[in-house]
Amino acid sequence: MNDPGSARGGPSWRARALAYGVHVFTALGAALGLLALQAVIAGDLAVAFGWLGAALAVDALDGPLARWLNVRELARRYDGAQLDLVVDFITYVFVPAAMLLRADVMAQPWGLIAGLVVTLTSALYFADAGMKTDDWWFRGFPAVWNIVVFYVVVFAPPVWLALAVVLVATVLMFAPVVFVHPVRVRRWRLLTLTMLALWGAAALAAVMQGMAPAPWAKAVLIVAACYFIAIGLLRPRT
């Protein structure tokens, strides 16, 4: 039996409920961020990155779900783009910055300085109205500090190198360079998604192995990082 709304030609209550459910799904990322922060405070970085990985999966799925279920039209009370930015700031910026406060991640006071730089500059980046190009590439480094800090924890570089990586990534947020959106950019999408899947397998292995992964996982992480940096350099300029 059809819903009354659909019989009159309008969206059914089920369609609206599913659309609002996508907003709830997106907001779930914030709760996962809190669980990650709790793990950071407890000193279990593997668990923290596990929760951040779950939040990353939510972030990858909510966009396609929103477009499939026509959330923009059926669930207008909440702005999905703004909600996504709020959640992303928690999971991509705030929690990773909190990790930098731990002496086992970066010696102090350098970790505190790096965390302050990350949060201050990322707040500006997230407010940039021109964050993406018309074909969905990110303008500048897209403030995925969860990934940067993940590499810092896995590879444990000397403090000067870790600080240099943070500062270079910070400068790149505002530089005239582009970085690929793995899901939305059409050019090289199959290769990019394949590389993303390989990266995900290596990252999962690192988490399962207590952030001390086997050499093969480290090798995949390095190759994937080189790919995602290089693909932006290879994008034709328009």
N, C-alpha and C positions, 0 to 999 in steps of 0.2 A: 504493500500500500504506500502510495506516495505521500510525502509530507505536504501539509497545506500550503506552505510557502512555495514549494516547487510546483504545485498545481496551478498557482497564480502566476507562474513564470519567474518568481524571485528565487533567491538561494534558499535552500532548506536549512533548518536549524542544525542538522547534522553537519552540513558544509561549513556553517559558521563555527560550530563547536570545534571541528577539526582545524579550522583556520586559527582560532584563538589558542588551540592546543599547541600550535607551532610556536607562538609567543612564549608559552610556558616552557616548551622544550628549549628555546633559546635561553631563557632565564635560568634554566637548570645549570648552565655553564657557570653562573655566578656562585651557586651553591658548591659546585665542584671546585671552584677557586678557593672557597673558604676551607674546604677539606684539605686542599693542597697546602694552604697557609698553616693549618693546624699541624700537618706533617713536617713542614719546615721548622716550626717552633719546637716540635718534638725531636728534631734532628734526623729524621728519616727521609732523605732526599729521594730515594728510589720510590717510596710511596707518594711523595709529593709530585714527582714527575709522572707517576701513574695516573693521579687525578688530573694533572694538566693534560695528559694525553687523552683522557676521556673527554675533557672540555674541548680539546682540539677536534675530536671526532664529532662532537655536537656542533661545533662551528662549521665543520665541513658539510654536515647534513642539513642544517636548518635552512640554508639558502635555497637549495633545490626543492626542499619540502614546501617552502613559502611560495615559490613560483608555481609548483604543481597544484597547490591547494588555493591559489589565488588569494593569499593572505592580505595583500595590499588593498583589495576591494572588499573582502568579507570580514576583516578584523581591523577596521580603521581606528579603533580607539587607541591602540598602541602603535607607535612608530617602530617598526621592526628594525630599521636602519640605526636609529638611536639606541634601541635596546641592545643591538649587536655591538655597537661601539662601547657601551657601558660594560658589557660582559667581557669583551676583548681587552679592555684596559685592565680589568682585574686579573685575567688569566695570562695575558701576553706581557703585561708591564708590571703591575703591582706585586704579584706573588714572586716573579723572578727577581725583581729588585730587592724584595725581602730576603731572598736567598743570598744575595751579595753581602748582607749584613753578617753572615756566618763566617767565622774565621777559617773554617775548613773549606770554604769556597773561594774567598779572597781575603788576604791579610788586611787587617784594619790599620789605619783609617781608610785605606784605599777602597775597600768594599763599600763603606758608607758613602764616600765621594762618588763612586761609580753609580750607586743606587740613587743618589740625589740627582745626578746628571740624567740618568735614564728616566726617572719619573717626571722631571721638569720638562725635558725636551719632548718626551712622548706625549705629554698632555697637549703641547702645541701641535704636534704632528697629527694627533687624533682630531683636532679641530680644523685641520686643513681642508677647505672645501674642494681643493683640487688634488685630493689624495690619489685618485685613480685617473688614468687616461680614458679616452672614449672607448678603447678596445680592452679595458679592464686590467691593464698593467698598473702596478703600483708606481707612483712617482716617488722616488727615494726609497731607502730601506724601510720596509713596512712595520718597523717596531715590533718584530717577533722576538722579543727578548727571552721568551721561554725557550726558543731554539738556541739563541746565543749562550745563555747560561747553561743549558743542557750540554753544549759542547765544552764549556769551561769546566763543568763538573766531570765529564767523561775523560777529557784529555789532561786535566789538571796542569795547565801551563804555568810557568813562573808568573808571579804577580804583575810584573811589568808588561808581559805579553798579554795577559788577560785584560789589564787596564787599557792597553793599546787597542785591543780588539773592540772594547766597549766604546772608546773614543772615536775610532774610525767609523764604526756602525752609526754612532750618533751624528757625525758629520754627513754620512751618506743619506740620512733621513731627509736632509734639506739640499742635497746635491742634485744636479740635473741628470740623474740616472734612473733606470727603471728596473723593477723586479717583477717576476711573473706571478700572477695569481694562478695557482695550480689547477683550479677547477674551472674558472671562467674564461681564461685566455684560450682561444681556439688554436692558435699557431703552435705546432708541436705538442698538441694536447696529449696524444697517446703516449709519446715518449716521456712527457712530463709526469703523467699519471703513473707510468711504469716506474720511473725513478722515485716518485713519491711513495709507491708501495714498497720498493726496496728499502728506502729510508725508514719507513714505518716498521718494517721487519727488524732492521738493525737497531732502531731506537727501542723497540719492545724487548729485544734481547738484552740491551743495556740495562733497562729497568729490571728485568727478571734476574739479571746477574749482579744486582746491587750497585749499578753504575760503574762496574769494572768489567766491561764486555770483552769478549774474545777478539783476537786480532782481525778476524774476518768482518766483524761488526764495525770495528773502528775504520777499516778500509772502506766499507760501504758508506759510512757516514762522511768520510772525507771526499769520496767520489761524488756523492750526492750534493754536498756543499759546493764543490767546484762546478757542478752542472747548473745549479740554481743561480749561481753568480754569473756564470758565463752566458747563460741563455738571455739575460738582460742585455749583455754587451753585443750579442748577435742580432738583437731585434732591429729590423730596418727602421731608420729614422724617418719620420714623416713631417 
